[in-house]
C-alpha cells in the first residue's frame, strides 16, 4: 500500500476532472471502476476507484482517490493497493508506487 495526502485550493470540479483525465490517460489498462459523489451544506466529497495492470507484479493494482472540500480547502487522499503477490508478507509493491506516482506528478505540475 502506498499513500499520498495533501491539501489543495482551487475549483473542486476541475481538480477531479484533471485527476480522472491523468489517471485514465496514463496507462492503456487504466479504468475507472467506481465513482461516488456527496454534498451536504458546504461540504463535498468525491471518491474514485481506479485500476490498472502492473507488468512488474503481473497483476492489477487499484487506487482509491478521495477529495473532500469544506470551505476553501480541498483534502486529497490517494491510496493504492493490490500490488503484492505474497500470502503472508507483503512484498513487491513497485506497481502500487508507480501508480501513485502519476498522482504525485499531477500534484507537482498542477497544484
VEXDREN-2710 file (C-alpha; in Angstrom, 1 decimal):
% VEXDREN-2710
k/r/px/py/pz
1/UNK/0.0/0.0/0.0
2/UNK/1.2/3.5/-0.8
3/UNK/-0.5/6.7/0.3
4/UNK/-0.5/10.4/-0.7
5/UNK/-2.3/13.1/1.3
6/UNK/-2.3/16.8/0.6
7/UNK/-4.4/19.9/0.9
8/UNK/-5.4/21.7/-2.3
9/UNK/-7.0/25.0/-3.3
10/UNK/-9.0/25.6/-6.4
11/UNK/-12.1/24.5/-8.3
12/UNK/-13.3/21.2/-6.9
13/UNK/-14.8/20.0/-10.2
14/UNK/-11.7/21.0/-12.2
15/UNK/-9.5/19.1/-9.8
16/UNK/-11.5/15.9/-10.0
17/UNK/-11.7/16.2/-13.8
18/UNK/-7.9/16.6/-14.1
19/UNK/-7.3/13.6/-11.8
20/UNK/-9.6/11.4/-13.8
21/UNK/-8.0/12.5/-17.1
22/UNK/-4.5/12.0/-15.9
23/UNK/-5.1/8.5/-14.4
24/UNK/-7.1/7.2/-17.4
25/UNK/-4.7/8.6/-20.0
26/UNK/-1.6/7.5/-18.0
27/UNK/-2.0/3.8/-18.9
28/UNK/-3.6/1.7/-21.6
29/UNK/-5.0/-0.6/-19.0
30/UNK/-6.3/2.1/-16.6
31/UNK/-10.0/2.1/-15.9
32/UNK/-12.4/3.9/-13.6
33/UNK/-14.1/1.1/-11.6
34/UNK/-16.5/3.2/-9.5
35/UNK/-17.3/6.8/-8.6
36/UNK/-19.3/8.3/-5.8
37/UNK/-20.2/12.0/-5.0
38/UNK/-21.8/13.5/-1.9
39/UNK/-22.7/17.0/-1.0
40/UNK/-24.2/18.4/2.3
41/UNK/-24.5/22.1/3.0
42/UNK/-20.9/23.5/2.4
43/UNK/-19.1/20.1/2.3
44/UNK/-18.4/18.0/-0.8
45/UNK/-16.8/14.6/-1.2
46/UNK/-15.9/12.7/-4.3
47/UNK/-14.5/9.1/-4.3
48/UNK/-12.9/7.4/-7.3
49/UNK/-11.6/3.9/-7.6
50/UNK/-9.2/3.3/-10.5
51/UNK/-7.5/0.1/-11.6
52/UNK/-4.6/-0.7/-13.9
53/UNK/-2.4/-3.7/-14.9
54/UNK/1.0/-3.7/-13.4
55/UNK/3.6/-5.6/-15.5
56/UNK/6.1/-5.6/-12.6
57/UNK/3.8/-7.6/-10.4
58/UNK/1.9/-9.3/-13.2
59/UNK/-1.4/-8.3/-11.6
60/UNK/-3.9/-5.4/-11.3
61/UNK/-3.4/-2.6/-8.7
62/UNK/-6.1/-0.2/-7.5
63/UNK/-6.0/3.4/-6.4
64/UNK/-8.7/5.0/-4.3
65/UNK/-8.9/8.8/-4.6
66/UNK/-10.9/10.8/-2.2
67/UNK/-11.5/14.6/-2.4
68/UNK/-13.2/16.3/0.5
69/UNK/-14.0/20.0/0.5
70/UNK/-15.2/22.1/3.4
71/UNK/-14.8/25.8/2.8
72/UNK/-11.8/26.8/0.7
73/UNK/-9.6/23.8/1.5
74/UNK/-9.8/20.6/-0.5
75/UNK/-8.3/17.5/1.1
76/UNK/-6.9/14.8/-1.2
77/UNK/-6.2/11.2/-0.1
78/UNK/-4.9/8.7/-2.7
79/UNK/-4.2/5.1/-1.6
80/UNK/-3.0/2.3/-3.8
81/UNK/-3.3/-1.4/-3.1
82/UNK/-3.1/-4.8/-4.7
83/UNK/0.5/-4.9/-5.9
84/UNK/1.7/-7.8/-3.8
85/UNK/1.5/-11.5/-4.6
86/UNK/2.6/-12.8/-1.2
87/UNK/0.4/-14.8/1.0
88/UNK/1.8/-13.8/4.5
89/UNK/4.1/-10.9/3.9
90/UNK/3.7/-8.0/1.5
91/UNK/6.5/-7.6/-0.9
92/UNK/6.9/-6.2/-4.5
93/UNK/4.8/-3.1/-4.1
94/UNK/6.6/-1.4/-7.0
95/UNK/3.3/-1.4/-9.0
96/UNK/1.5/0.4/-6.3
97/UNK/4.2/3.1/-6.0
98/UNK/4.3/3.5/-9.8
99/UNK/0.5/4.0/-9.9
100/UNK/0.6/6.6/-7.1
101/UNK/3.5/8.4/-8.8
102/UNK/1.0/9.5/-11.5
103/UNK/-0.9/11.4/-8.8
104/UNK/2.3/12.8/-7.3
105/UNK/3.3/14.2/-10.7
106/UNK/-0.1/15.7/-11.2
107/UNK/0.0/17.4/-7.8
108/UNK/3.5/18.8/-8.6
109/UNK/2.6/20.0/-12.1
110/UNK/-0.9/21.5/-11.5
111/UNK/-1.4/22.3/-7.9
END
